[in-house]
Amino acid sequence: MSDLSNEEILTSVRKIVDHALKPRMQQLMISKPAEYNKELQLTYPEFMDKCPSLFFTIMDNPKTFDMQRLHEMLTKRKQIANREISQEDADKKVGQEYYDEFIKPVVDPRDK
């Protein structure tokens, strides 16, 4: 993800979400999206450079950003760094969780 620690990532994400959810920013998002985007990019350039996918996901959907899922991903990141699990095992676990959550109910609704 980057050279940022999990805590630095969480702190930055909270700040960006809080900033994006300010009433003024929400109005800009609707009426002047280019200004909304520019303000967030100018306010958080380091995070945007180090974690662009995460940054743009938050910017595009601050109201629905899933902090719980971020916590889960960062927990797995820490487990990989501590050699508690392998990257491959973490990938398989996340893939299975996503399959169970998003695909399985659509492919075979009888499994509910």
C-alpha positions as CSV (number, residue, x, y, z in Angstrom):
1,M,0.0,0.0,0.0
2,S,2.7,2.4,1.0
3,D,5.4,3.1,3.5
4,L,2.8,4.6,5.9
5,S,2.0,2.7,9.0
6,N,-1.5,1.4,9.6
7,E,-2.1,4.1,12.2
8,E,-1.0,6.8,9.8
9,I,-3.3,5.4,7.1
10,L,-6.3,5.3,9.5
11,T,-5.6,8.8,10.8
12,S,-5.4,10.2,7.2
13,V,-8.5,8.4,6.1
14,R,-10.5,9.7,9.0
15,K,-9.3,13.3,8.2
16,I,-10.2,13.0,4.5
17,V,-13.6,11.5,5.2
18,D,-14.4,14.1,7.8
19,H,-13.2,16.9,5.4
20,A,-15.2,15.5,2.5
21,L,-18.4,15.2,4.6
22,K,-18.4,18.8,5.7
23,P,-21.6,20.5,4.4
24,R,-19.6,22.9,2.3
25,M,-17.7,20.1,0.7
26,Q,-20.8,18.1,0.1
27,Q,-22.3,21.0,-1.7
28,L,-19.2,21.4,-3.8
29,M,-19.3,17.8,-4.6
30,I,-22.7,18.3,-6.2
31,S,-22.5,21.7,-7.7
32,K,-18.7,22.0,-8.5
33,P,-17.2,18.6,-8.5
34,A,-13.9,19.8,-10.0
35,E,-13.4,22.2,-7.1
36,Y,-14.3,19.5,-4.6
37,N,-11.7,17.2,-6.1
38,K,-9.1,19.9,-6.3
39,E,-9.5,20.9,-2.7
40,L,-9.1,17.4,-1.4
41,Q,-6.1,16.8,-3.7
42,L,-4.4,20.0,-2.6
43,T,-5.2,19.4,1.1
44,Y,-3.9,15.8,1.1
45,P,-1.3,15.5,-1.6
46,E,1.0,13.1,0.3
47,F,-1.7,10.6,1.0
48,M,-3.0,10.9,-2.6
49,D,0.5,10.1,-3.8
50,K,1.2,7.2,-1.4
51,C,-2.3,5.6,-1.5
52,P,-4.0,6.8,-4.7
53,S,-6.6,4.0,-4.9
54,L,-7.7,4.5,-1.4
55,F,-7.6,8.3,-1.7
56,F,-9.8,8.4,-4.8
57,T,-12.2,5.8,-3.4
58,I,-12.8,8.0,-0.4
59,M,-13.0,11.1,-2.5
60,D,-15.7,9.5,-4.8
61,N,-17.7,8.0,-2.0
62,P,-17.1,9.6,1.4
63,K,-20.6,8.8,2.7
64,T,-20.3,5.1,2.0
65,F,-16.6,4.5,2.6
66,D,-16.4,1.2,4.6
67,M,-14.1,1.8,7.6
68,Q,-14.7,-1.7,8.9
69,R,-13.4,-3.2,5.6
70,L,-10.3,-0.9,5.8
71,H,-9.6,-2.1,9.4
72,E,-9.9,-5.7,8.2
73,M,-7.4,-5.0,5.3
74,L,-5.0,-3.2,7.6
75,T,-5.2,-6.1,10.1
76,K,-4.2,-8.5,7.3
77,R,-1.4,-6.2,6.2
78,K,0.0,-6.2,9.8
79,Q,-0.3,-10.0,10.0
80,I,1.6,-10.3,6.7
81,A,4.3,-7.9,8.0
82,N,4.6,-9.9,11.2
83,R,4.8,-13.1,9.2
84,E,1.7,-14.5,10.9
85,I,0.2,-15.3,7.5
86,S,1.5,-15.3,4.0
87,Q,0.5,-12.9,1.3
88,E,-1.0,-15.8,-0.6
89,D,-3.1,-17.0,2.4
90,A,-4.3,-13.4,3.0
91,D,-5.3,-13.1,-0.7
92,K,-7.2,-16.4,-0.6
93,K,-9.0,-15.4,2.6
94,V,-10.1,-12.0,1.2
95,G,-11.1,-13.6,-2.1
96,Q,-13.3,-16.1,-0.4
97,E,-14.8,-13.4,1.8
98,Y,-15.6,-11.3,-1.2
99,Y,-17.0,-14.3,-3.1
100,D,-19.2,-15.2,-0.2
101,E,-20.5,-11.6,0.2
102,F,-20.9,-10.5,-3.4
103,I,-20.9,-13.5,-5.8
104,K,-22.4,-16.5,-4.1
105,P,-25.8,-14.8,-3.3
106,V,-26.2,-14.0,-7.0
107,V,-24.9,-17.2,-8.5
108,D,-26.8,-19.5,-6.2
109,P,-29.5,-17.7,-4.1
110,R,-30.5,-21.1,-2.6
111,D,-27.3,-21.0,-0.6
112,K,-28.6,-18.2,1.6
